[in-house]
Amino acid sequence: MLKVKNWALFFAVLIISSYSFAQQNLIQNIQSRSILSLNGKWNYIVDPYENGFYDYRHDPFDQSASKSGGFFDDKKPKNKSELIEYDFDYSPAMNVPGDWNSQSEKLELYEGSVWFRRKFDVKPENDKRYYVYFAAVNYEAHVYLNGKKLGIHKGGFTPFQFEVTGQLKDGSNSLVLKVDNTRKQDEIPTINTDWWNYGGITRDVFLAALPKTFVADYKIQLPKAKSDFIEGFVQLSDSIANQKVTVTIPELKINTVVTTNQYGKVDLKIAYKNLVMWSPENPKLYNVTVSTTTEKINDKIGFRRIETAGNNIMLNGKSIFLRGISIHDENPLLAGRLRSEGDMRLLLQWAKDLNCNYVRLAHYPHNEDMIRLADEMGLMVWAEVPVYWTINWTNPATYANAKQQLTDLILRDKNRASVVIWSVGNETPLSDARLSFMSNLVETARSLDDTRLIAAALEVHREGNTMVLNDPLGEKIDLVSFNEYAGWYFGGVPSEITKFDFNIKYNKPVVISEFGGDALAGFHADENTRWSEEYQEALYKNQITMLSKIKSLRGITPWILTDFRSPRRQHPIYQNFWNRKGLISETGEKKKAY
C-alpha cells in the first residue's frame, strides 16, 4: 500500500478530484465516431498574471457567487461605457493542434497561462449525447463552454473529455481553455526535466455526437495464456441489460452476437481459426467491427503474444531481440510537437531505416496516431508515463496523478498490438518512498493489462569497473531495463569503456533503455574530441563491444533518434538549447554514428 502521511489531505484530494476534474472513462477509438473537428485557428491571450482567472484579491472568478467575470465569459461590451479588458476576436490566432512555443517567437521560453478560444456552430439533436474531447493539452487545462466551467484536467500527454449534452447552443458556441504549462514540484512530470516544456493544445480536439447509449469501451485481444480464443469485453455507456452487441472480423469469418449484463457489459471469448499473428516482419491487422442497433465502430487490430521465459523475450512463442531507438514527440525539421501523421511517419520510417523492430517512445505518452502507425509499420513500442527523476514520492495527490496518467495510457492503447511494454518511469532515485510509489504503479499496470510486459528505465551504480544493477524495483518488473552513459558522463573516452563489466542481480531479460553521447552534426575531429561525430561514432562502437558481455542482453534503445530541444543544454557552440545525442540532426542530417 502507498504510505500516506496525511490522510485528511488524501481524502480532500479525492473529493476535489471527483467534483471538478475531467471525466475518467475515456471513449475508446473516438476517431471512428461521428465527430466534428475543432482543429484549426484558435484565438489566444497570453496571461502571465492570470488576470482572466483571478480578481484583484486573487480569488477565482469561476468560484465567485456569479461564477463569471473571467476571460472564459468571452464577452463583448453591451454599450460604449462597459469596461471589458480583453477581446478574443481581436487577439492573435495560432494553430491547434500545436504548441505556443514554436508559433510565437516571444513565447519560445514562456511558461505560464495562455487562454484559447474557438467558436463553432452546431445544431444539437435531441437523440444524441455530445462530448468535447481533447487528445492532449499541456499541462493544466481549465475548460469552459459558453461561459460555464466544464472542469479541469492535469497531465500534458493523455486524452480527456467532458460531456456537454444539454449545454450546446443551437448555432454559435464558444469553447475557452486556460492552459498553464508551469512546472511544479508536485506534478507529473516534476519541475526538473530534460525536454522542452511545450505549452498549448498540442493534439486534436473533437466534438463527438453519440447515440443516447453508446459503446464506451472495448478490448479485443489475445489472452495472456495460449489458447484458441480471442478475449476481451464491450462496455456500454450505461448500465443496460439485454442489449445486443455484434463483433465482426470478416477475414476470420467471425460474426459473434452477445448480450450485455445488468451493468451494460459483456465479456468476449471468441474461437478463431487460421489467425495470422502480428509481428514486425508481418504487421497483420484485421478489420474489426463492434456494432449495436444504434452505432457501428470500425477498428484495425493486430493479435500477438508477448512474454518472458527466463532471460528471453518471446514474441508469438519465439525469442526476439529488441533492436530499438528512443524517440521524443518532437519534429526536428519543424519546431515544436509532432503535428501530423506525416511528421510521425517520418520518424518511424527513420527508425525502420535503422533496421529497428522496436521504438521507445519517451518519456511520456505519445500521440495515439503514432501508436496506430507503429501497428501498421511493424514496430514494437515501449510506452511510458512521465514519472521522471525527482518526483514527490510522499504526496498522495502526486501519486494519484501518476496513476491516472498510467491508467489513461493503458486504456487508450490496450488494443494496439505494437505496444509490448508499459513503462512506469525513468531514472528515479532509490528510496523506500520511491519503491512504494513505483511498486504501486506496477501493480496498477498489471491489474489493467496482464498481457504486456512491465518495465521502468532504472539506473546503475558503479563499483570500480563494474556496473551494478540491484534496484529492488527489479523484482517487480519483467525486464532488467536500465540507462547507462559510459563514455559520456563517466568512464573516460570511448576506447576506455570496454573495461566495464556488469553485475546484474536478476535473471531476467536485459534491455538497455538508454546509452549515447552528443555530437554536433558537421563537426569533425578525432574520436577523443568531445562533441565530434567521430567521438559519438566511437562511443557507439565501444558500447556495443561492452554490452556484448551481458549474456542476457535482449534489447537496446540508444538515446536518441534525433536531436531535440532542451533548456538544460546551454553550451553556445555545441548545444544552444539542443540535446545533441541524436543520430540525426535538427536539419535531418545523418551523423556518422547512424
C-alpha distance (Angstrom), angle and dihedral (degrees) to the residues before:
residue distance angle dihedral
M1 . . .
L2 3.79 . .
K3 3.78 110.3 .
V4 3.78 108.3 -124.7
K5 3.78 119.2 -169.0
N6 3.75 98.1 -168.7
W7 3.80 113.9 37.6
A8 3.79 92.2 178.4
L9 3.80 89.3 59.5
F10 3.79 90.2 46.2
F11 3.80 94.2 55.2
A12 3.79 91.3 43.2
V13 3.80 89.0 56.1
L14 3.81 90.5 50.8
I15 3.78 92.6 50.6
I16 3.81 93.5 48.2
S17 3.81 91.9 45.7
S18 3.79 94.0 51.6
Y19 3.78 91.1 49.3
S20 3.78 105.5 45.1
F21 3.78 112.6 13.4
A22 3.80 129.5 95.4
Q23 3.79 119.4 -76.4
Q24 3.78 109.1 -89.0
N25 3.82 103.8 -148.5
L26 3.79 100.9 85.1
I27 3.79 118.9 -153.6
Q28 3.79 108.3 -113.6
N29 3.82 117.4 -125.9
I30 3.78 95.3 -3.8
Q31 3.81 90.9 174.0
S32 3.82 89.2 73.0
R33 3.82 93.5 56.1
S34 3.78 130.6 84.5
I35 3.81 100.1 -77.4
L36 3.78 139.4 169.1
S37 3.80 111.4 -147.7
L38 3.78 113.4 -130.9
N39 3.80 91.7 -172.0
G40 3.78 118.7 122.4
K41 3.78 134.3 66.2
W42 3.81 116.2 -0.2
N43 3.81 121.8 -176.5
Y44 3.79 113.2 -126.0
I45 3.80 140.4 -164.8
V46 3.81 121.4 -160.7
D47 3.81 107.7 -136.9
P48 3.84 111.9 -179.4
Y49 3.84 92.8 164.4
E50 3.83 92.7 41.7
N51 3.79 92.1 -125.9
G52 3.78 88.6 158.2
F53 3.79 92.6 58.2
Y54 3.82 106.4 36.1
D55 3.78 132.1 44.9
Y56 3.80 120.1 -132.3
R57 3.83 90.1 -83.2
H58 3.80 88.0 55.5
D59 3.80 93.5 -111.8
P60 3.83 114.9 141.0
F61 3.78 113.9 -106.6
D62 3.81 91.4 -143.1
Q63 3.82 90.4 59.2
S64 3.80 95.4 49.2
A65 3.81 123.3 105.1
S66 3.81 91.3 -96.3
K67 3.83 94.0 38.0
S68 3.79 86.8 -142.1
G69 3.78 140.8 92.8
G70 3.81 99.8 88.2
F71 3.78 132.9 104.1
F72 3.81 87.6 -94.3
D73 3.82 88.6 75.8
D74 3.82 87.3 71.3
K75 3.80 88.6 -155.4
K76 3.77 134.5 174.9
P77 3.83 122.4 -151.8
K78 3.81 110.8 -91.1
N79 3.79 90.0 -148.9
K80 3.79 139.9 0.6
S81 3.81 92.5 -88.6
E82 3.82 99.6 54.1
L83 3.82 115.0 106.2
I84 3.81 115.4 -135.3
E85 3.82 115.2 157.5
Y86 3.78 100.2 -161.2
D87 3.78 138.0 50.2
F88 3.80 122.2 -170.8
D89 3.80 92.3 -168.7
Y90 3.82 91.4 64.0
S91 3.80 95.5 37.1
P92 3.82 120.8 101.8
A93 3.79 121.1 -94.1
M94 3.80 133.2 -134.9
N95 3.77 135.2 -171.3
V96 3.79 121.9 -90.8
P97 2.93 121.9 -128.0
G98 3.77 90.4 45.0
D99 3.78 143.5 90.3
W100 3.79 123.6 -105.2
N101 3.81 94.6 -133.7
S102 3.79 93.8 70.6
Q103 3.82 97.3 37.2
S104 3.80 99.6 55.2
E105 3.78 123.1 37.5
K106 3.81 92.7 -148.8
L107 3.82 89.2 55.7
E108 3.81 96.8 50.9
L109 3.82 92.9 109.1
Y110 3.81 97.6 19.2
E111 3.79 118.5 135.8
G112 3.77 117.0 -179.5
S113 3.78 140.9 60.7
V114 3.79 128.0 -24.2
W115 3.81 124.2 176.6
F116 3.81 119.8 -139.8
R117 3.81 127.0 -164.9
R118 3.80 129.4 -171.1
K119 3.79 124.1 178.1
F120 3.79 119.2 -156.6
D121 3.78 138.4 169.5
V122 3.77 124.0 -127.8
K123 3.79 138.0 161.8
P124 3.84 105.7 -146.5
E125 3.79 117.0 -142.5
N126 3.80 120.4 -143.3
D127 3.81 94.4 -132.9
K128 3.82 94.1 54.0
R129 3.80 136.5 82.5
Y130 3.78 117.9 -145.0
Y131 3.80 130.8 -148.9
V132 3.78 130.9 -179.0
Y133 3.80 108.1 -144.1
F134 3.81 129.1 -165.0
A135 3.80 118.1 -166.6
A136 3.83 90.4 -159.5
V137 3.81 140.2 -20.7
N138 3.80 121.7 -176.9
Y139 2.97 115.3 -108.2
E140 3.80 129.7 -34.3
A141 3.80 115.4 4.9
H142 3.80 127.1 -167.6
V143 3.80 107.3 -167.0
Y144 3.82 127.3 -157.5
L145 3.81 132.0 179.8
N146 3.79 118.1 -162.2
G147 3.79 90.4 -18.5
K148 3.83 95.7 -50.5
K149 3.78 120.7 112.0
L150 3.78 115.4 -118.0
G151 3.80 95.6 -177.0
I152 3.78 148.0 -92.9
H153 3.79 134.8 -72.9
K154 3.80 129.2 -167.8
G155 3.78 123.3 -163.2
G156 3.78 127.2 70.8
F157 3.82 102.4 -137.0
T158 3.80 110.6 38.8
P159 3.82 130.7 79.8
F160 3.79 126.5 -109.1
Q161 3.77 138.0 177.8
F162 3.80 144.8 -165.4
E163 3.76 127.8 -154.0
V164 3.80 109.9 -124.2
T165 3.81 100.3 177.0
G166 3.79 107.3 145.0
Q167 3.81 92.7 14.8
L168 3.79 99.2 80.9
K169 3.78 120.5 97.0
D170 3.77 122.7 -135.4
G171 3.78 97.2 -110.4
S172 3.79 127.1 2.7
N173 3.82 119.6 24.4
S174 3.80 131.2 -176.2
L175 3.81 120.0 -141.9
V176 3.83 113.0 -170.8
L177 3.80 130.3 -178.1
K178 3.76 132.3 -173.4
V179 3.80 104.7 -152.4
D180 3.80 119.6 -167.6
N181 3.82 121.2 -175.5
T182 3.82 95.9 178.3
R183 3.80 110.6 144.8
K184 3.82 113.6 -124.3
Q185 3.78 133.4 -174.8
D186 3.80 95.5 -125.6
E187 3.80 97.1 48.0
I188 3.82 134.6 92.0
P189 3.01 107.3 -88.1
T190 3.77 97.6 28.3
I191 3.80 129.2 -137.5
N192 3.81 95.2 -76.8
T193 3.82 120.7 64.6
D194 3.80 138.7 139.6
W195 3.80 101.1 -128.1
W196 3.78 136.7 73.3
N197 3.79 114.0 -81.9
Y198 3.79 97.2 -129.6
G199 3.80 109.4 -168.0
G200 3.77 128.4 -159.4
I201 3.79 144.1 51.2
T202 3.77 93.4 -38.0
R203 3.82 101.1 173.5
D204 3.81 139.6 37.0
V205 3.80 125.5 -51.6
F206 3.80 120.1 -154.4
L207 3.77 139.0 178.7
A208 3.81 105.8 -147.5
A209 3.81 123.3 -157.8
L210 3.81 110.0 -158.0
P211 3.80 137.0 173.9
K212 3.80 117.9 -93.6
T213 3.79 87.5 -100.9
F214 3.79 113.6 28.0
V215 3.79 141.5 167.3
A216 3.79 101.9 -87.7
D217 3.79 99.0 177.8
Y218 3.77 143.5 -2.5
K219 3.77 140.9 176.2
I220 3.80 121.8 -159.1
Q221 3.81 111.6 174.5
L222 3.79 143.5 118.7
P223 3.81 115.8 -82.2
K224 3.78 122.5 -114.2
A225 3.81 93.3 -107.8
K226 3.78 117.2 66.0
S227 3.79 111.4 -101.0
D228 3.78 141.9 137.5
F229 3.79 93.2 -106.6
I230 3.77 136.6 93.9
E231 3.79 108.2 -141.3
G232 3.79 138.8 -170.2
F233 3.78 139.3 95.9
V234 3.78 145.5 -97.9
Q235 3.81 119.1 -137.4
L236 3.79 123.4 -164.9
S237 3.78 122.5 -148.2
D238 3.81 91.6 -113.0
S239 3.79 136.4 39.9
I240 3.79 96.8 -104.4
A241 3.80 121.8 147.5
N242 3.81 129.7 -147.0
Q243 3.79 95.7 27.1
K244 3.80 113.8 147.6
V245 3.80 117.4 -125.6
T246 3.79 122.7 -175.0
V247 3.81 123.8 -156.3
T248 3.79 114.3 -165.8
I249 3.81 130.2 -173.6
P250 3.82 102.4 170.7
E251 3.81 97.2 -171.5
L252 3.82 90.2 56.6
K253 3.82 91.7 42.6
I254 3.80 89.5 -118.7
N255 3.78 119.0 152.7
T256 3.79 107.5 157.0
V257 3.80 123.9 176.7
V258 3.80 116.7 -161.9
T259 3.80 136.0 171.7
T260 3.79 127.6 -129.9
N261 3.79 123.7 -119.5
Q262 3.81 126.2 -130.7
Y263 3.81 90.3 -74.6
G264 3.78 93.8 55.2
K265 3.80 91.2 -107.7
V266 3.76 134.3 118.8
D267 3.79 127.4 -170.3
L268 3.79 117.0 -138.1
K269 3.79 129.6 -140.3
I270 3.78 109.8 163.4
A271 3.82 124.3 176.0
Y272 3.79 116.5 -134.4
K273 3.78 139.4 -171.2
N274 3.79 131.5 -158.7
L275 3.80 94.6 9.6
V276 3.82 114.0 178.6
M277 3.78 108.3 -142.2
W278 3.81 120.6 -132.6
S279 3.80 115.4 -115.0
P280 3.83 137.1 152.6
E281 3.80 88.9 -101.8
N282 3.81 92.1 50.2
P283 3.82 111.5 18.1
K284 3.78 94.5 -169.8
L285 3.82 115.2 -174.0
Y286 3.78 124.1 -173.4
N287 3.79 125.7 -149.2
V288 3.79 105.1 -116.8
T289 3.79 125.5 -172.7
V290 3.80 126.6 -164.9
S291 3.78 111.8 -170.7
T292 3.79 142.6 170.7
T293 3.78 131.2 -179.6
T294 3.81 89.4 -82.2
E295 3.80 106.8 37.3
K296 3.77 146.5 21.5
I297 3.81 122.9 -149.2
N298 3.80 121.6 -164.9
D299 3.78 124.1 -158.4
K300 3.79 139.7 165.0
I301 3.79 111.5 -132.7
G302 3.79 133.1 178.6
F303 3.78 124.9 -156.2
R304 3.80 125.2 -143.2
R305 3.80 142.1 134.3
I306 3.80 125.4 -124.3
E307 3.80 122.8 -173.4
T308 3.78 143.5 136.3
A309 3.79 128.1 -111.8
G310 3.78 113.1 -171.2
N311 3.80 104.9 -51.2
N312 3.81 94.3 -18.9
I313 3.79 130.8 97.7
M314 3.79 109.5 -140.4
L315 3.81 123.6 -155.6
N316 3.79 111.8 -173.1
G317 3.80 89.4 -17.9
K318 3.81 96.2 -51.3
S319 3.80 127.5 105.8
I320 3.80 112.9 -112.7
F321 3.79 138.6 -174.3
L322 3.80 115.7 -137.3
R323 3.81 104.3 -130.4
G324 3.77 98.9 -169.8
I325 3.77 152.1 154.9
S326 3.81 131.9 -157.2
I327 3.81 120.7 -116.0
H328 3.82 134.6 -167.2
D329 3.82 122.4 -150.4
E330 3.78 91.8 -109.2
N331 3.78 135.1 108.0
P332 3.81 109.5 -129.8
L333 3.81 92.5 -164.9
L334 3.81 98.2 47.6
A335 3.79 117.3 35.0
G336 3.78 117.1 -108.9
R337 3.77 140.8 25.0
L338 3.78 121.2 -22.3
R339 3.79 105.2 -82.5
S340 3.78 107.2 -177.1
E341 3.77 145.7 23.2
G342 3.80 87.6 -101.2
D343 3.82 91.1 59.3
M344 3.79 91.3 49.8
R345 3.78 95.3 44.7
L346 3.81 89.7 51.4
L347 3.81 92.9 58.8
L348 3.79 94.7 43.2
Q349 3.79 90.9 48.6
W350 3.80 89.9 51.8
A351 3.81 86.7 54.1
K352 3.81 90.3 49.8
D353 3.80 89.2 49.6
L354 3.82 87.1 57.9
N355 3.83 87.6 57.4
C356 3.79 90.9 -109.6
N357 3.78 120.8 161.5
Y358 3.81 92.1 -177.9
V359 3.81 141.4 38.9
R360 3.75 133.5 -163.0
L361 3.80 108.1 -140.8
A362 3.78 99.9 -154.1
H363 3.02 143.6 -129.1
Y364 3.78 104.4 -17.3
P365 3.81 139.4 11.5
H366 3.79 110.8 -58.6
N367 3.78 126.1 -147.5
E368 3.81 115.3 -61.3
D369 3.81 87.8 -127.0
M370 3.82 88.6 60.2
I371 3.80 90.2 57.7
R372 3.80 92.4 47.9
L373 3.80 89.7 51.3
A374 3.81 89.9 51.1
D375 3.82 87.3 53.2
E376 3.78 89.7 52.9
M377 3.81 97.9 41.4
G378 3.80 97.3 44.5
L379 3.79 103.8 -112.0
M380 3.80 122.0 141.8
V381 3.81 113.1 -136.1
W382 3.80 137.4 -141.4
A383 3.84 103.6 -156.9
E384 3.81 118.7 -162.9
V385 3.79 144.2 -173.3
P386 3.84 120.6 -138.6
V387 3.80 98.3 -106.8
Y388 3.76 87.1 140.6
W389 3.81 133.4 170.0
T390 3.82 114.4 -47.3
I391 3.81 107.2 17.5
N392 3.81 119.7 170.4
W393 3.80 94.1 -103.7
T394 3.81 97.3 -173.7
N395 3.79 100.5 49.4
P396 3.84 110.8 100.5
A397 3.81 92.0 -155.4
T398 3.81 90.1 55.5
Y399 3.78 90.9 51.4
A400 3.81 91.9 47.0
N401 3.81 89.0 52.7
A402 3.81 92.8 49.5
K403 3.79 91.6 47.2
Q404 3.80 91.7 50.1
Q405 3.81 93.1 49.6
L406 3.81 90.3 49.6
T407 3.81 90.7 47.4
D408 3.80 92.6 49.5
L409 3.81 91.4 49.4
I410 3.80 93.5 50.9
L411 3.80 94.6 43.6
R412 3.81 91.3 49.0
D413 3.81 97.4 48.8
K414 3.81 103.9 29.5
N415 3.83 92.5 112.3
R416 3.80 94.8 51.8
A417 3.80 112.9 105.5
S418 3.81 92.4 -160.6
V419 3.81 93.1 65.9
V420 3.81 105.7 88.1
I421 3.82 100.9 153.3
W422 3.81 133.6 46.2
S423 3.81 110.6 -160.1
V424 3.80 119.5 -158.7
G425 3.80 97.4 -162.9
N426 3.79 153.5 -34.6
E427 3.83 134.2 -105.1
T428 3.79 97.4 -20.2
P429 3.84 115.4 173.8
L430 3.79 119.6 -117.7
S431 3.80 120.5 -97.7
D432 3.79 137.6 128.1
A433 3.81 91.4 -107.7
R434 3.79 91.4 50.5
L435 3.81 91.6 48.6
S436 3.81 90.7 52.7
F437 3.81 92.2 46.8
M438 3.80 94.9 47.5
S439 3.81 94.7 41.1
N440 3.78 89.8 55.6
L441 3.80 90.2 51.7
V442 3.82 89.3 52.1
E443 3.80 89.8 51.9
T444 3.81 90.1 48.6
A445 3.79 91.7 52.2
R446 3.80 92.6 49.0
S447 3.80 92.3 47.9
L448 3.81 90.6 53.4
D449 3.81 97.1 41.7
D450 3.79 126.5 10.2
T451 3.82 94.2 173.4
R452 3.81 99.1 76.0
L453 3.80 135.7 59.6
I454 3.81 121.5 -98.3
A455 3.80 120.2 -141.9
A456 3.79 145.6 155.9
A457 3.79 130.5 -159.7
L458 3.81 100.0 -110.5
E459 3.79 130.2 -172.4
V460 3.80 131.8 -121.4
H461 3.77 128.8 -142.6
R462 3.77 125.9 -149.2
E463 3.78 131.7 -122.1
G464 3.79 105.3 -175.5
N465 3.79 106.5 -57.8
T466 3.80 94.0 -15.5
M467 3.79 124.9 95.9
V468 3.79 108.3 -147.1
L469 3.79 125.4 -155.8
N470 3.79 112.1 -172.4
D471 3.79 101.7 133.7
P472 3.85 105.7 153.3
L473 3.80 89.4 -136.5
G474 3.80 85.0 71.1
E475 3.80 88.7 76.3
K476 3.79 91.7 62.3
I477 3.80 102.8 43.5
D478 3.80 128.5 69.2
L479 3.80 100.1 -126.8
V480 3.79 133.8 48.3
S481 3.79 90.9 -131.3
F482 3.79 120.0 168.4
N483 3.81 145.5 155.2
E484 3.80 123.2 -124.2
Y485 3.80 130.9 172.0
A486 3.79 105.4 -165.9
G487 3.78 108.8 166.6
W488 3.78 94.1 27.4
Y489 3.80 112.3 48.1
F490 3.80 96.1 15.2
G491 3.79 142.5 -0.8
G492 3.78 102.6 59.9
V493 3.79 126.6 -100.4
P494 3.83 119.7 -13.7
S495 3.80 95.9 -93.9
E496 3.82 90.4 58.4
I497 3.81 99.6 55.3
T498 3.80 96.6 78.9
K499 3.82 86.6 79.9
F500 3.79 90.1 76.3
D501 3.80 122.9 100.0
F502 3.79 129.8 -174.2
N503 3.79 134.2 -120.5
I504 3.80 107.6 -168.0
K505 3.77 117.3 179.8
Y506 3.80 99.4 -157.2
N507 3.79 130.5 69.9
K508 3.77 94.7 -138.2
P509 3.79 135.9 111.2
V510 3.80 111.1 -71.4
V511 3.80 119.2 -137.1
I512 3.81 119.8 -179.1
S513 3.79 100.9 -142.8
E514 3.83 95.0 -172.7
F515 3.79 141.5 12.5
G516 3.78 131.5 140.9
G517 3.77 147.9 96.8
D518 3.80 140.6 -123.5
A519 3.79 127.2 -88.0
L520 3.78 128.6 174.6
A521 3.79 106.3 -136.3
G522 3.79 110.5 -115.3
F523 3.81 95.1 19.8
H524 3.80 107.8 118.2
A525 3.79 129.5 -175.4
D526 3.81 138.2 125.2
E527 3.81 120.5 -50.0
N528 3.81 92.9 -99.2
T529 3.82 94.1 57.9
R530 3.77 109.5 100.0
W531 3.84 117.4 -129.4
S532 3.81 92.3 24.7
E533 3.79 123.4 121.2
E534 3.81 87.7 -124.5
Y535 3.83 91.0 57.2
Q536 3.81 91.5 51.8
E537 3.81 91.8 46.1
A538 3.82 92.1 50.7
L539 3.79 90.2 46.5
Y540 3.81 91.5 55.8
K541 3.79 93.2 47.5
N542 3.79 93.2 50.0
Q543 3.81 92.3 43.2
I544 3.80 89.4 57.7
T545 3.81 89.9 50.4
M546 3.81 91.4 48.5
L547 3.80 95.5 45.0
S548 3.80 92.4 49.3
K549 3.82 86.5 74.4
I550 3.81 89.0 72.4
K551 3.79 104.7 90.8
S552 3.80 93.3 -165.5
L553 3.82 94.7 49.2
R554 3.81 106.7 137.9
G555 3.78 104.2 162.1
I556 3.80 149.8 5.8
T557 3.78 136.0 -160.3
P558 3.82 107.8 -174.4
W559 3.79 117.5 -153.2
I560 3.06 107.7 -83.6
L561 3.83 153.8 -2.1
T562 3.82 98.1 -158.9
D563 3.77 138.1 11.2
F564 3.79 110.9 -95.5
R565 3.78 137.3 -166.9
S566 3.79 120.8 -96.2
P567 3.83 130.3 165.5
R568 3.81 88.0 -147.2
R569 3.81 92.4 67.5
Q570 3.79 105.5 77.0
H571 3.80 110.1 153.1
P572 3.83 102.3 132.5
I573 3.80 95.5 -142.9
Y574 3.79 107.2 33.5
Q575 3.80 103.6 25.3
N576 3.82 115.7 15.7
F577 3.83 91.3 -179.7
W578 3.81 93.7 -38.7
N579 3.78 128.0 114.7
R580 3.80 99.4 -137.6
K581 3.80 98.9 -162.5
G582 3.79 91.0 107.4
L583 3.78 122.0 117.6
I584 3.81 85.7 -143.0
S585 3.81 123.8 47.3
E586 3.79 128.4 -128.5
T587 3.80 88.0 -95.9
G588 3.80 93.8 52.6
E589 3.80 94.7 -102.4
K590 3.80 113.7 149.0
K591 3.79 113.0 -131.5
K592 3.79 123.3 -140.3
A593 3.83 92.4 -99.5
Y594 3.80 89.4 61.7
